[in-house]
């Protein structure tokens, strides 16, 4: 199963030697033979095709993945390997933990010179209702294929986005700390970087002044 686990289309062949034995479990001479067994995994998702077909999932569609998703996103991106023989009419669906479909789009194999090819297909959902994206909830991506009872599924955990402090009162001339101006900074990754995109003007007494903090998380 080594090659299957490495997401290669065809599993490693297993060649074996064998002999017939008598009732005393002793080998019978001149009965030597060889054989082989192989596992095929066309979509490279680590599940042999015979297992997928018996489980009613499409052997030509791999396991879909989502990019990082935050609780304020209105666009969600994903990708999935689709074999050239998969055909058309597949639907990518974004599903919340309650099983509600939040977004859907039709996908098909990529093409080259007018013919389908086996390749990773990238897709994105736009206009997603961000109020349905709850931080720390599971978000699923599923690929529904015509003629198959079960979809190919993947999932991710929705991440919490930075939330600004609503209002701060400071003395004249004091520059607030960018990190402390994000009220949920303790819930964000430790390596997050905070900086002022627009510094608040605290040089004079005023009822209000606006500041904008940029938070960099990973890439």
C-alpha angles and dihedrals in degrees: 000000000000096000093044090055089051089057096247117153097241126041123230115276115245110214115192138182123219145178133193117247134205127234089278090056092248119142116256113226120244093021096104116137142160133219142164142216126199137188120221121204107175097174095044096230095129095254116109114240094242089055092049094048092050089048093050097244125128112262090201095059121073129210110290122229134201127214118233111303125202128195092250098049120122093179121057122187130202144160140210137181112246122187119225090244094055094096124207139292098071117149124210110209131191108213131187125217091270091058095252115146106234097180140359139191137172117246135184139178117292115256136223122190089351096305129104117254134194105255147124110281117210121205140168138205115219130193093032113171101244091197086073092056106088118188114252093014120124116253118198132205116200133180113213114201128194112255096019124101098208129050126226106251141201132165147194137190116252111242127223115248124217114275120203125228105255097223138356129192114211137167121256112282095015116129112212117228112257094221094048088052087069106077096202097044091125089063094053126084115286092236094056112129122221126198139157114258089178115016117216113245105239096161093104138034109265140154092241144352128186128237131179123204123203115211118195115199116184110310 
